[in-house]
Amino acid sequence: MFAAYFDCPGGPENLYMKEVMKPDPGEGEVLVKVSASALNRADLLQRRGKYPPPKGASDILGLEAAGSVAGLGPGCSGRWKIGDAVMALLSGGGQAQFVTVPEGLLMPIPKDMTSIQAAAIPEAWLTAFQLLHFVGKVQEGERVLIHAGASGVGMAAIQLVRLAKAIPIVTAGTQEKLEATANAGAAAGFNYKNEDFSEKVLEFTQGSGVDIILDCVGASYWEKNLNCLSTDGRWIIYGLLSGGEVHGDLLARLLSKRASIHTSLLRSRDKEASSGYLQAFTEEVLPHFSAGASPRLQPLVDSVYPLHAIAEAHRAMEENKNIGKIVIEIPV
């Protein structure tokens, strides 16, 4: 089969489409024929040699995939049959023509949805769902500040905050991105490049601040985050785009707010934990992707690249211009 590959860490130019061995499903695993995958920041980090896959995971790029069941390993329960349309969050291997997945980590693709659309769901939406409900324990009426609001996770989080009857507030770097987040349901949005988002958030919340912050930026935002975090607020860090080294009296500021810091990396979770999020997501969220659902949830696809143009897709993400997900179409 063909897969996205690189022989040594480096830039996008190191990526190419390589012929590799097709995997065989093991005990309780399903072989999925992949129609589409999606690109994540983790793929860029892995390509640079800074985010190795967990022990035992495929070293092929790709943390999510959508396609159809092509084979069943020994011991499968009968939940899935050949030809079923499925999608999955993966620890690796999604940007290939086939991938094996434990049967309990598969989700059905909602009816009337294409594989391209479905590929934009697993990583972003499960990450946002897990951060909001399992880590942040969001409650009705709470205010949630979402950094990188126009990213895949950001656009998912806006809609999931609305579904939880809470109030989403975002930051983004262009007016176009802020307009997209408003269309997705953001109650307010601020351009971090030309305004102090902490001041704007305090103004919008009439001085009370936000109850939860979803932060993939890290070090450079710590003071502004604590400035606009409410008393007893939860600051959830799930990425470090600006690094992790903090200079300043972080702990005293945190203590003065009685605030808490939580951290999470979905990729490193064990299969039991992942299946717990997945079951809750499948029952509570997935029905809202179907036509006629109210409220209706929608994955946002920014652009689609064929697998042989994987290097171009990486360059596009590094330029940070995408609104929503960059999807990789896998050849038949």
C-alpha positions, 0 to 999 in steps of 0.5 A, a space after each residue: 500500500 502507499 503511505 505518507 512517509 519521511 526517512 529523516 526528520 526535517 522540513 516538508 520537502 522530506 515527505 513523499 508517498 512510499 510503498 509499504 507493507 499493508 497491515 494485518 488486523 490483530 486480535 480484536 482489530 478491524 482493517 480500515 480502507 482509508 478514503 481520507 485522513 486529516 492533518 494535525 499539528 502533531 504530524 508537523 511535530 512528528 515530521 520534525 522529530 519532536 513528537 514520536 508516536 507512542 510505543 507500539 504505534 505506527 510510525 506512519 503519519 496520520 492521527 485520524 481516518 475515515 473510510 470503510 471496513 475492509 477486514 476483521 481480525 480474530 476475536 471481533 465481536 460482530 459489531 462491524 461488517 465489511 463495507 461499513 462506513 467508519 472513522 477513527 482517532 488513531 495513534 498513527 498510521 492514518 495517512 495510508 491506504 489501510 490502517 488497523 484499528 481496535 474495534 472499540 475505537 471505531 465510530 460510524 460515519 454519520 449518514 449523508 456525510 462524505 469521507 472528506 467531511 468525516 475525516 475532519 471529525 475524530 481528532 479535533 472533535 474528540 480533543 475538544 469534547 474531552 477537554 471541555 467535558 472530561 477535563 474542564 467539566 464545563 457547565 451551562 452558562 459558563 464562559 469558555 475562552 478558546 485560543 486558535 478559534 479558527 483551528 480544527 479544535 477551535 471550530 469544534 470547541 465553539 460548537 460543543 460549548 454552544 451544545 453544552 449551553 455555555 458561552 464561547 469566546 475566541 482569539 484568532 489572528 485575522 478578521 477572516 478567521 474571526 468572522 468564521 468563528 462568529 459564523 460557527 457560534 462564537 459569542 465574541 472574538 478578539 484579534 490577538 495580533 492587534 488587541 489585548 485579548 485579556 482586556 477585551 475578555 474582561 470588558 465583554 464579561 463585565 469584569 468577571 472573566 472566563 471560567 475555562 481557557 482552552 490553550 494550545 499556545 502556552 508560555 507567551 499567553 500565561 499573564 493574559 490568561 491569568 488576567 482574564 481567568 475568573 476566580 476558581 477558573 480552569 486553565 487547560 493546556 493542550 499544546 505549546 505553540 509558543 513554548 513552555 518556559 515561563 518567566 514570572 510569578 506564575 504560581 502566585 498569580 494562580 494562587 490569587 485566583 484559586 485557579 487550576 491548571 490542567 494539561 492533556 494530550 489525547 494521543 498519549 491516552 491509553 485505549 481504555 480512556 480513549 474508548 470512554 471518551 469515544 462512547 460518550 462522544 458517539 452517544 451525546 455528540 455524533 447524532 447532532 452531525 446528522 441532517 435534521 438534528 437540532 442543534 446541527 454540528 458541522 465539521 469545517 474542511 478548509 482544503 483537500 490535498 491528494 496524498 502525493 501532495 502531502 508536502 504541500 499540505 504541510 506547508 499550508 498548515 505551517 503558513 497558519 492560514 487554514 480555517 478548519 481542517 486540512 484533509 488528505 485524500 487517499 488514492 484508491 
